[in-house]
């Protein structure tokens, strides 16, 4: 039995599958990740990307933050790939109970997934810090300088920046889904970003699948390890 057949067998035997994904799920849609050779961390900017995506930088260099944000974080032409589409299908079939994602691009919802826990927020939700009026990503992309609400307040993306805490409701929802899962598929993540990477500790079953192109610190605990592109693997699942 090859790896894909083994994955199929595990899914067939499961009733509550949860998918936990990272940047590697979106790279196949053309969205750059952070840590690969071509990732944002290996490109040269005036400031390191992790500094520009911090709460401190947002507060102290607001205009420069938005220049970088519009240039690199708003990939609004990206389309769901085979992984997003297959996960939405599995949810529709009643196999998959939730997607837990570290991505902020909204591609899981665009593919049709309903129960999605966005640990790091979403570029599609933006709110005025003064009156809390909501704005979409299209508005942010077309804005110039510091995006400003009709009331005069600054419009902030609902994205978790470095130094900011995760939304507690989202976090508890994700933990609950993982705790109750009888299968956990982890895909496209280096499992290097905390506290998100700690969430897999809440899974206690024996169908832990890790699909990633490179090795991760948790490879040794996987019941099935597949080193390949997540979209290529999931597209073979029925």
C-alpha positions, 0 to 999 in steps of 0.5 A: 500500500502506497502513502496515498492509499494509506491516507485514503484508508485512514480517511475512509475509517474516520468520521471526524477529520480535522485539517490543520494547515499553514502557508504551504497550502496557499503557495500552490495558489501563488501566495508567497510563504515566509520561510522557503527559499523564495519566501518573504523572510529571504527577500531584502527590504529596508526592515526585516518582514517580521519587524514590519508585521509587528504591532510595534512597527504598525504603531510607529511606522504606520504608513510603511506598514501599509505599504508593505501590507498592500504590496505583499499580504493582499493577494486578492487574485489568488484562487483556491487550489486542489487542496482547498477544493478537496477539503471543502468536498470532504466537509460537504460529505460529512467527513471533515469537521473543521479546517484550522488555518494559519493563513489569512487569505480566505481561500478555504472559504472561497473554495466552499469550506464552512467551518474554518478557524483562522488563527491569524485572522483574515485580510478580508476583515478590516475595521476602523479602530475608532468606530469599528465600521467594517471594510473589505480587502478590496478597499484596503488594496485601493487605499493610499497611505494610511487607510482612513474611515469616514469618521477619521479613524485608522482602518486596521486589518483583522490580522494577528501581528507579531506581539499580538495575541490570538483571538480567544474564541477562534483558539478555543474553537480550534482546540475543541475541534482538534480534541474531538477529531478522530483524524488530524491531517497537518499540511503545508506547515513547518510547525515553527510558529507558536502558539499555533504549532502547539495545537496539535498536542490536543490531538490524542488519536492514532491517525495523525498525518503530516504532509509537508515538502520538508521535515518538521520538528514533529515528524517523529509523532506522525502515524503517516508522513508524506513529504510532498505538495499538499495539493498533489496529495489531496487531489488523489483522495476520493 
